Amino acid sequence: MERVALVLGASGGFGGAMAQELARRGWTIRRFQRGTDMAAAAQGAGLIVNGLNPPNYHDWAGHIPQITAQVLAAAKASGARILVPGNVYPFGAQPAPWGSQTPHRPVSRKGAIRATMEARYRRAAEMGEARVILLRAGDFLGTAPHLMVNSLMLKHAARGRISTLGKVDVAHAFAWLPDLARAGADLAERDDLPAFLDLPFPGYSLTQREFVTTAGRVLGRPLRMAPFPTWVFTLLAPIWELAAEMREMLYLWDHPHWMDSAEMARWLPGFRATHVEQAMTAMLRAKGLAAA
């Protein structure tokens, strides 16, 4: 396989982490420029990393199918394997753990859009038109300021408080982006994968109370939980698209969920995750807060 990767959305969370990890391993990275010919850009590449995501959930119904079609056409023309990040939206509110055998029963509009997207990738793989790795994870943790955890939950950490959403003692799935990228690169370098691999990434299963406690332990001082006024999303929904889109997904902070780890152990048995306190230290330092 050509160790050339076309990275879509290299300035974003997943795309940026994958570009950095693949480059560290000696891959040649091509950063896709929006508006250019994707099929032409993919020629000679062995991997297409689809990190494209409309910012602030903008017009998913229009953009996601369009991006999916472009990626599949580029993969078909070039023979490159596709690596795409999956999320938990298609599972709706079913009991956890969630894995590749969990039925898709979305309870949100965005969940239905993502379920349709995944079905399209699977169908292309079954027809021999593409080889696809769908690496599924919970909410991203990383150092980029635009990530929800940094822009909302940790926004006021310097003042001794962390914002919470919904029930604070409910398990929530998180994924440390550098770990997710390592797993993605490990998979991309294997030649024994099925045409379509749906792999849940266990990451961390944390309640918000555990999240706050971990941050306080890292900083060496207690932090308090400050419930975010989610009614703001309802108030602003008619005039602010992002507020409406975030309101739709609030149920995930009240519904306990985590990823099944058995499939990860099968495909990447030697993988070792970064300790959660190490990840938290990096996030807090990125916000200018020193660890104890």
C-alpha positions as CSV (number, residue, x, y, z in Angstrom):
1,M,0.0,0.0,0.0
2,E,1.2,3.5,-0.9
3,R,2.0,5.3,2.4
4,V,0.4,8.5,1.1
5,A,-2.7,9.8,2.8
6,L,-5.2,12.4,1.5
7,V,-6.5,14.1,4.7
8,L,-9.8,15.9,4.4
9,G,-10.4,18.4,7.2
10,A,-6.7,18.4,8.3
11,S,-7.4,21.6,10.3
12,G,-10.1,19.9,12.4
13,G,-10.0,17.6,15.4
14,F,-9.9,14.1,13.9
15,G,-8.3,15.1,10.6
16,G,-5.6,17.1,12.3
17,A,-4.8,14.3,14.8
18,M,-4.6,11.7,12.0
19,A,-2.4,13.9,9.8
20,Q,0.0,14.4,12.7
21,E,0.1,10.7,13.7
22,L,0.5,9.5,10.1
23,A,3.3,12.0,9.4
24,R,5.0,10.9,12.6
25,R,5.1,7.4,11.1
26,G,6.6,8.5,7.9
27,W,3.5,8.8,5.7
28,T,3.3,11.5,3.1
29,I,0.4,13.8,3.9
30,R,-1.7,15.6,1.3
31,R,-4.1,18.2,2.8
32,F,-7.2,18.4,0.8
33,Q,-8.3,21.9,-0.3
34,R,-12.0,22.4,-0.3
35,G,-13.4,23.2,-3.7
36,T,-10.8,21.2,-5.6
37,D,-11.1,17.9,-7.4
38,M,-11.1,15.2,-4.6
39,A,-10.7,12.3,-7.1
40,A,-7.7,14.0,-8.6
41,A,-6.2,14.7,-5.2
42,A,-6.6,11.1,-4.2
43,Q,-4.6,9.7,-7.1
44,G,-1.6,7.7,-5.8
45,A,-2.9,7.8,-2.3
46,G,-3.3,4.6,-0.2
47,L,-5.6,6.2,2.3
48,I,-8.3,8.8,2.4
49,V,-9.0,10.2,5.9
50,N,-12.5,11.8,5.9
51,G,-12.2,14.4,8.6
52,L,-14.6,16.8,6.8
53,N,-17.5,18.0,8.9
54,P,-19.7,21.0,8.3
55,P,-18.8,23.5,11.1
56,N,-21.3,24.0,13.9
57,Y,-23.5,21.2,12.5
58,H,-24.5,23.4,9.6
59,D,-26.8,21.8,7.1
60,W,-25.9,18.2,7.8
61,A,-28.8,17.0,5.6
62,G,-27.3,18.7,2.6
63,H,-23.5,18.4,3.2
64,I,-23.0,14.9,4.7
65,P,-24.5,13.1,1.6
66,Q,-22.5,15.3,-0.7
67,I,-19.2,14.7,1.1
68,T,-19.9,10.9,1.3
69,A,-20.5,10.7,-2.4
70,Q,-17.3,12.7,-3.2
71,V,-15.2,10.5,-0.8
72,L,-16.6,7.2,-2.3
73,A,-16.0,8.5,-5.9
74,A,-12.4,9.5,-5.0
75,A,-11.8,6.1,-3.4
76,K,-13.2,4.2,-6.4
77,A,-11.0,6.2,-8.8
78,S,-7.8,5.9,-6.8
79,G,-8.2,2.5,-5.0
80,A,-7.5,4.2,-1.7
81,R,-8.9,2.8,1.5
82,I,-11.3,5.2,3.4
83,L,-10.9,6.0,7.1
84,V,-14.0,7.8,8.5
85,P,-14.8,8.6,12.2
86,G,-18.1,7.3,13.3
87,N,-20.1,8.6,16.3
88,V,-22.7,7.4,18.7
89,Y,-25.7,9.3,17.2
90,P,-27.1,6.3,15.2
91,F,-27.6,4.3,18.4
92,G,-30.2,6.6,19.9
93,A,-31.1,5.7,23.4
94,Q,-30.5,2.0,23.5
95,P,-28.9,0.3,26.5
96,A,-25.1,0.3,26.5
97,P,-22.5,-1.0,25.7
98,W,-22.6,0.0,22.0
99,G,-20.7,-1.9,19.4
100,S,-20.8,-2.9,15.7
101,Q,-23.7,-5.3,16.4
102,T,-25.8,-2.6,18.0
103,P,-28.8,-1.8,15.7
104,H,-29.1,1.7,14.4
105,R,-32.2,3.3,16.0
106,P,-31.5,7.0,16.0
107,V,-33.8,9.3,18.0
108,S,-32.4,12.5,16.5
109,R,-32.4,14.0,13.0
110,K,-28.5,14.1,13.0
111,G,-28.5,10.5,14.1
112,A,-30.6,9.5,11.1
113,I,-28.3,11.4,8.8
114,R,-25.2,9.6,10.2
115,A,-26.9,6.2,10.0
116,T,-27.7,6.8,6.4
117,M,-24.1,7.9,5.8
118,E,-22.8,4.8,7.4
119,A,-25.1,2.5,5.4
120,R,-23.9,4.1,2.2
121,Y,-20.3,3.3,3.1
122,R,-21.2,-0.2,4.1
123,R,-23.1,-0.8,0.8
124,A,-20.2,0.5,-1.3
125,A,-17.9,-1.9,0.5
126,E,-20.2,-4.8,0.0
127,M,-20.4,-4.0,-3.7
128,G,-16.6,-4.0,-4.0
129,E,-16.5,-0.3,-4.7
130,A,-14.6,0.8,-1.6
131,R,-12.7,-0.5,1.5
132,V,-13.8,1.3,4.6
133,I,-12.7,1.6,8.2
134,L,-15.3,3.2,10.4
135,L,-13.6,4.1,13.7
136,R,-16.4,5.0,16.1
137,A,-15.9,7.1,19.2
138,G,-17.6,9.3,21.7
139,D,-17.0,13.0,22.3
140,F,-13.5,14.1,21.4
141,L,-11.0,15.2,24.0
142,G,-8.0,17.2,22.8
143,T,-6.2,20.5,23.1
144,A,-7.9,22.3,20.3
145,P,-9.9,25.3,21.6
146,H,-12.9,24.6,19.3
147,L,-13.7,21.2,20.8
148,M,-16.9,21.2,22.9
149,V,-15.2,20.0,26.0
150,N,-12.7,22.9,25.9
151,S,-15.1,25.7,24.7
152,L,-17.9,24.8,27.1
153,M,-17.0,22.4,29.9
154,L,-13.5,23.8,30.7
155,K,-14.2,27.4,29.7
156,H,-14.2,28.6,33.3
157,A,-11.7,26.1,34.8
158,A,-9.3,28.9,35.7
159,R,-12.1,30.3,37.9
160,G,-12.5,27.0,39.7
161,R,-15.6,25.7,38.0
162,I,-16.5,23.3,35.2
163,S,-19.7,23.5,33.3
164,T,-21.9,20.4,33.2
165,L,-24.7,19.3,31.0
166,G,-27.6,17.2,32.2
167,K,-27.1,14.4,34.8
168,V,-23.7,14.5,36.3
169,D,-23.6,10.8,37.5
170,V,-24.3,9.3,34.1
171,A,-21.6,7.5,32.1
172,H,-20.5,9.3,29.0
173,A,-18.2,8.1,26.2
174,F,-15.1,10.2,25.5
175,A,-12.1,9.7,23.2
176,W,-8.7,11.2,23.5
177,L,-7.9,12.3,20.0
178,P,-4.2,11.3,20.0
179,D,-5.2,7.8,21.0
180,L,-7.9,7.7,18.4
181,A,-5.4,8.7,15.8
182,R,-3.0,6.0,16.9
183,A,-5.7,3.4,16.5
184,G,-6.7,4.8,13.1
185,A,-3.1,4.6,11.9
186,D,-2.6,1.1,13.3
187,L,-5.6,0.0,11.3
188,A,-4.6,1.8,8.2
189,E,-1.2,0.0,8.2
190,R,-2.9,-3.5,8.3
191,D,-3.7,-5.4,5.1
192,D,-5.9,-8.1,6.7
193,L,-9.0,-6.0,7.4
194,P,-12.5,-6.8,6.0
195,A,-13.8,-4.6,3.2
196,F,-15.9,-2.8,5.9
197,L,-14.8,-2.6,9.5
198,D,-17.0,-0.9,12.0
199,L,-14.8,-0.6,15.1
200,P,-15.9,1.0,18.4
201,F,-13.1,2.8,20.2
202,P,-13.6,2.3,24.0
203,G,-11.7,5.5,25.0
204,Y,-12.9,6.7,28.4
205,S,-16.3,6.1,30.1
206,L,-16.6,9.0,32.6
207,T,-19.4,10.6,34.5
208,Q,-19.2,14.4,34.6
209,R,-18.6,14.2,38.3
210,E,-15.6,11.9,37.6
211,F,-14.4,14.4,34.9
212,V,-14.5,17.2,37.4
213,T,-12.8,15.2,40.1
214,T,-10.0,14.2,37.6
215,A,-9.5,17.8,36.6
216,G,-9.3,18.8,40.3
217,R,-6.8,16.1,41.0
218,V,-4.6,17.2,38.2
219,L,-4.7,20.8,39.3
220,G,-4.3,19.9,43.0
221,R,-7.3,21.8,44.1
222,P,-11.1,21.1,44.2
223,L,-13.2,22.3,41.4
224,R,-17.0,22.8,41.5
225,M,-19.6,21.8,39.1
226,A,-21.7,24.5,37.5
227,P,-24.8,23.3,35.6
228,F,-24.9,25.0,32.2
229,P,-28.3,26.7,31.6
230,T,-29.4,24.5,28.7
231,W,-32.6,26.6,28.5
232,V,-30.4,29.0,26.5
233,F,-30.4,26.5,23.6
234,T,-34.2,26.5,23.5
235,L,-34.3,30.3,23.8
236,L,-31.8,30.9,21.0
237,A,-32.8,27.9,18.7
238,P,-35.0,30.0,16.4
239,I,-32.3,32.5,15.6
240,W,-29.0,30.5,16.1
241,E,-28.5,27.2,14.2
242,L,-25.9,25.8,16.6
243,A,-28.1,26.2,19.6
244,A,-30.9,24.2,17.9
245,E,-28.4,21.5,16.9
246,M,-26.9,21.2,20.3
247,R,-30.3,21.1,22.0
248,E,-31.1,18.0,19.9
249,M,-28.2,16.1,21.3
250,L,-28.6,17.0,25.0
251,Y,-30.2,13.6,25.7
252,L,-26.7,12.0,25.4
253,W,-25.7,13.6,28.7
254,D,-28.7,12.0,30.4
255,H,-28.4,8.6,28.8
256,P,-25.6,6.3,30.1
257,H,-23.5,5.0,27.3
258,W,-20.1,3.6,26.6
259,M,-18.3,1.6,23.9
260,D,-17.9,-2.2,23.8
261,S,-14.2,-2.9,24.1
262,A,-14.2,-6.5,22.9
263,E,-13.7,-5.7,19.2
264,M,-10.9,-3.3,19.9
265,A,-9.1,-6.0,21.8
266,R,-9.6,-8.4,18.9
267,W,-8.2,-6.1,16.1
268,L,-5.6,-4.1,18.1
269,P,-4.8,-6.4,21.1
270,G,-1.6,-4.5,22.0
271,F,-3.1,-1.0,22.1
272,R,-2.7,0.9,25.3
273,A,-4.7,4.0,26.0
274,T,-3.3,7.2,27.5
275,H,-4.1,7.5,31.2
276,V,-7.0,9.8,31.6
277,E,-5.1,12.1,34.0
278,Q,-2.3,12.5,31.4
279,A,-4.9,13.5,28.8
280,M,-6.6,15.9,31.3
281,T,-3.2,17.4,32.1
282,A,-2.6,18.2,28.4
283,M,-6.0,19.8,28.1
284,L,-5.6,22.0,31.1
285,R,-2.1,23.1,30.2
286,A,-3.4,24.1,26.8
287,K,-5.8,26.4,28.6
288,G,-2.8,27.9,30.5
289,L,-3.4,26.0,33.7
290,A,-0.5,24.2,35.3
291,A,-0.8,20.8,36.7
292,A,0.0,20.1,40.3
